[in-house]
Amino acid sequence: MTLEGLHDDLFAAGCNRNELAIALIEACILSGIDSGPDIVRTVSALGHSKPSVGAQLSHNRGNNPVRYRWFKAETGHYRLHQ
């Protein structure tokens, strides 16, 4: 499924903007779009504001997998907690 298709499906299912951004960020990371600028650019191209995407990227980033969805590796690339 494309990111556009995922966005449309989640929007149709009633997800709010924050839930959409989080799901799209996760999909970006899984597909190899894993640098902050690339993630923000990709998700904002789907209609989300760059500041909002950046805020979600930061808010859900951390080393504790119980609390955070992803982390930033030493290389500067984002990874999902497995």
N, CA, C and O of each residue as an XYZ file, in Angstrom:
328
protein
N       0.845     -1.171      0.000
C       0.000      0.000      0.000
C       0.895      1.240      0.000
O       1.938      1.269      0.652
N       0.475      2.241     -0.728
C       1.217      3.502     -0.761
C       0.913      4.327      0.483
O      -0.065      4.074      1.186
N       1.754      5.308      0.746
C       1.487      6.213      1.862
C       0.186      6.982      1.631
O      -0.565      7.236      2.572
N      -0.075      7.349      0.382
C      -1.323      8.039      0.063
C      -2.528      7.150      0.364
O      -3.527      7.606      0.920
N      -2.418      5.883     -0.010
C      -3.499      4.938      0.255
C      -3.714      4.726      1.744
O      -4.851      4.667      2.213
N      -2.618      4.613      2.486
C      -2.717      4.466      3.941
C      -3.391      5.688      4.541
O      -4.283      5.562      5.380
N      -2.969      6.863      4.117
C      -3.561      8.108      4.606
C      -5.068      8.117      4.342
O      -5.858      8.401      5.243
N      -5.459      7.808      3.121
C      -6.875      7.837      2.751
C      -7.683      6.813      3.543
O      -8.788      7.112      3.996
N      -7.140      5.607      3.712
C      -7.839      4.564      4.472
C      -8.020      4.961      5.934
O      -9.101      4.793      6.498
N      -6.961      5.486      6.545
C      -7.049      5.881      7.959
C      -7.976      7.076      8.147
O      -8.710      7.147      9.133
N      -7.944      8.009      7.210
C      -8.835      9.170      7.281
C     -10.287      8.716      7.166
O     -11.153      9.188      7.903
N     -10.545      7.801      6.241
C     -11.903      7.281      6.058
C     -12.379      6.520      7.290
O     -13.575      6.482      7.583
N     -11.432      5.912      8.014
C     -11.783      5.161      9.227
C     -12.003      6.080     10.429
O     -12.388      5.612     11.501
N     -11.764      7.377     10.261
C     -12.037      8.326     11.328
C     -10.849      8.698     12.202
O     -11.031      9.297     13.262
N      -9.645      8.358     11.780
C      -8.466      8.732     12.568
C      -8.309     10.249     12.583
O      -8.569     10.923     11.586
N      -7.880     10.773     13.725
C      -7.633     12.216     13.794
C      -6.266     12.542     13.193
O      -5.510     11.641     12.832
N      -5.956     13.833     13.090
C      -4.720     14.270     12.438
C      -3.470     13.725     13.124
O      -2.513     13.339     12.453
N      -3.472     13.691     14.452
C      -2.307     13.173     15.170
C      -2.115     11.688     14.917
O      -0.996     11.236     14.674
N      -3.205     10.927     14.975
C      -3.121      9.487     14.705
C      -2.634      9.234     13.277
O      -1.828      8.336     13.034
N      -3.131     10.031     12.347
C      -2.687      9.899     10.955
C      -1.194     10.166     10.830
O      -0.470      9.400     10.194
N      -0.737     11.252     11.438
C       0.684     11.601     11.350
C       1.557     10.503     11.949
O       2.583     10.143     11.371
N       1.160      9.973     13.095
C       1.936      8.907     13.743
C       2.013      7.675     12.846
O       3.088      7.104     12.664
N       0.887      7.269     12.291
C       0.868      6.088     11.416
C       1.717      6.317     10.171
O       2.424      5.414      9.724
N       1.649      7.519      9.613
C       2.432      7.818      8.416
C       3.926      7.882      8.716
O       4.741      7.440      7.906
N       4.287      8.426      9.869
C       5.697      8.440     10.270
C       6.214      7.011     10.425
O       7.306      6.688      9.958
N       5.430      6.160     11.080
C       5.834      4.756     11.232
C       5.995      4.091      9.868
O       6.954      3.351      9.647
N       5.070      4.350      8.960
C       5.151      3.762      7.617
C       6.387      4.280      6.876
O       7.047      3.527      6.161
N       6.692      5.554      7.049
C       7.911      6.106      6.433
C       9.144      5.370      6.939
O       9.976      4.922      6.150
N       9.257      5.248      8.253
C      10.430      4.591      8.841
C      10.557      3.160      8.331
O      11.648      2.714      7.975
N       9.436      2.445      8.298
C       9.456      1.061      7.818
C       9.870      0.959      6.353
O      10.488     -0.023      5.944
N       9.528      1.972      5.571
C       9.834      1.917      4.138
C      11.207      2.494      3.794
O      11.578      2.548      2.621
N      11.966      2.928      4.814
C      13.309      3.428      4.564
C      13.418      4.940      4.490
O      14.512      5.474      4.309
N      12.310      5.629      4.625
C      12.342      7.096      4.722
C      12.555      7.379      6.199
O      11.592      7.453      6.962
N      13.804      7.536      6.607
C      14.094      7.496      8.038
C      14.935      8.657      8.570
O      15.393      8.611      9.712
N      15.140      9.680      7.769
C      15.797     10.880      8.305
C      14.707     11.902      8.625
O      13.675     11.950      7.956
N      14.943     12.704      9.636
C      13.943     13.672     10.055
C      13.428     14.552      8.931
O      12.216     14.647      8.737
N      14.324     15.207      8.176
C      13.847     16.070      7.092
C      13.035     15.319      6.032
O      12.044     15.841      5.522
N      13.455     14.101      5.706
C      12.720     13.318      4.703
C      11.344     12.906      5.219
O      10.366     12.934      4.472
N      11.266     12.528      6.486
C       9.981     12.158      7.078
C       9.037     13.359      7.081
O       7.883     13.250      6.666
N       9.531     14.497      7.549
C       8.687     15.707      7.605
C       8.228     16.094      6.205
O       7.053     16.406      6.008
N       9.126     16.078      5.241
C       8.775     16.438      3.863
C       7.731     15.474      3.285
O       6.779     15.908      2.637
N       7.906     14.191      3.515
C       7.004     13.190      2.954
C       5.605     13.290      3.557
O       4.611     13.301      2.831
N       5.531     13.364      4.882
C       4.219     13.411      5.532
C       3.530     14.755      5.272
O       2.310     14.800      5.117
N       4.284     15.826      5.224
C       3.659     17.126      4.949
C       3.132     17.200      3.518
O       2.181     17.934      3.247
N       3.736     16.453      2.605
C       3.236     16.412      1.228
C       1.843     15.782      1.146
O       1.140     15.936      0.148
N       1.456     15.075      2.204
C       0.124     14.457      2.254
C      -0.895     15.348      2.963
O      -2.000     14.907      3.279
N      -0.518     16.600      3.208
C      -1.467     17.556      3.749
C      -1.302     17.912      5.209
O      -2.129     18.638      5.762
N      -0.265     17.424      5.840
C      -0.024     17.730      7.248
C       0.987     18.874      7.337
O       1.882     18.976      6.497
N       0.852     19.720      8.333
C       1.784     20.842      8.454
C       3.148     20.342      8.923
O       3.238     19.409      9.721
N       4.190     20.963      8.425
C       5.546     20.576      8.808
C       5.777     20.713     10.309
O       6.366     19.814     10.909
N       5.333     21.814     10.947
C       5.526     21.905     12.401
C       4.805     20.788     13.167
O       5.327     20.286     14.163
N       3.631     20.405     12.716
C       2.882     19.337     13.387
C       3.584     17.989     13.236
O       3.673     17.220     14.193
N       4.078     17.707     12.042
C       4.801     16.448     11.812
C       6.076     16.429     12.647
O       6.396     15.416     13.268
N       6.795     17.528     12.663
C       8.009     17.611     13.475
C       7.727     17.421     14.946
O       8.503     16.777     15.651
N       6.619     17.976     15.419
C       6.248     17.818     16.828
C       5.939     16.365     17.149
O       6.359     15.864     18.192
N       5.216     15.682     16.276
C       4.915     14.260     16.505
C       6.190     13.425     16.457
O       6.363     12.496     17.246
N       7.071     13.759     15.536
C       8.341     13.035     15.425
C       9.134     13.154     16.715
O       9.700     12.169     17.189
N       9.180     14.344     17.283
C       9.910     14.564     18.532
C       9.192     13.990     19.740
O       9.811     13.373     20.607
N       7.887     14.195     19.792
C       7.096     13.771     20.950
C       7.113     12.251     21.140
O       7.058     11.771     22.272
N       7.188     11.510     20.070
C       7.132     10.043     20.132
C       8.496      9.386     20.010
O       8.591      8.188     19.744
N       9.567     10.179     20.208
C      10.940      9.679     20.098
C      11.561      9.516     21.474
O      11.497     10.418     22.310
N      12.159      8.359     21.696
C      12.864      8.118     22.943
C      13.391      6.704     23.007
O      13.065      5.869     22.164
N      14.203      6.440     24.006
C      14.842      5.124     24.121
C      14.005      4.082     24.826
O      14.302      2.891     24.724
N      12.966      4.490     25.541
C      12.126      3.552     26.280
C      11.001      3.037     25.373
O      10.082      3.791     25.052
N      11.060      1.766     24.955
C      10.052      1.247     24.023
C       8.650      1.146     24.630
O       7.672      1.016     23.893
N       8.541      1.203     25.927
C       7.219      1.175     26.553
C       6.532      2.530     26.372
O       5.310      2.602     26.241
N       7.315      3.581     26.368
C       6.760      4.929     26.323
C       6.789      5.569     24.934
O       5.922      6.378     24.606
N       7.778      5.212     24.123
C       7.980      5.877     22.842
C       7.819      4.905     21.680
O       8.020      3.701     21.840
N       7.461      5.419     20.532
C       7.221      4.592     19.345
C       8.496      4.343     18.533
O       8.648      3.292     17.911
N       9.403      5.312     18.547
C      10.639      5.192     17.767
C      11.779      5.886     18.498
O      11.572      6.598     19.480
N      12.987      5.660     17.995
C      14.165      6.299     18.570
C      15.045      6.784     17.429
O      14.882      6.371     16.281
N      15.968      7.654     17.759
C      16.905      8.164     16.768
C      18.247      7.498     17.011
O      18.842      7.646     18.079
N      18.716      6.767     16.017
C      19.984      6.040     16.122
C      21.156      7.023     16.087
O      20.988      8.194     15.745
N      22.324      6.540     16.440
C      23.527      7.371     16.435
C      23.825      7.938     15.051
O      24.492      8.966     14.926
N      23.336      7.274     14.025
C      23.542      7.738     12.648
C      22.626      8.902     12.291
O      22.781      9.516     11.235
N      21.665      9.211     13.177
C      20.707     10.274     12.904
C      19.442      9.794     12.232
O      18.551     10.590     11.934
N      19.355      8.499     11.991
C      18.177      7.927     11.349
C      17.218      7.373     12.398
O      17.634      6.875     13.444
N      15.946      7.471     12.097
C      14.921      6.976     13.012
C      14.690      5.489     12.805
O      14.753      4.980     11.686
N      14.422      4.805     13.911
C      14.134      3.375     13.915
C      12.945      3.127     14.818
O      12.778      3.803     15.833
N      12.116      2.156     14.451
C      11.000      1.778     15.312
C      11.507      0.850     16.409
O      12.431      0.065     16.198
N      10.899      0.950     17.565
C      11.181     -0.031     18.617
C      10.556     -1.354     18.191
O       9.407     -1.391     17.751
N      11.292     -2.408     18.318
C      10.781     -3.730     17.887
C      10.303     -4.529     19.059
O       9.843     -5.658     18.890
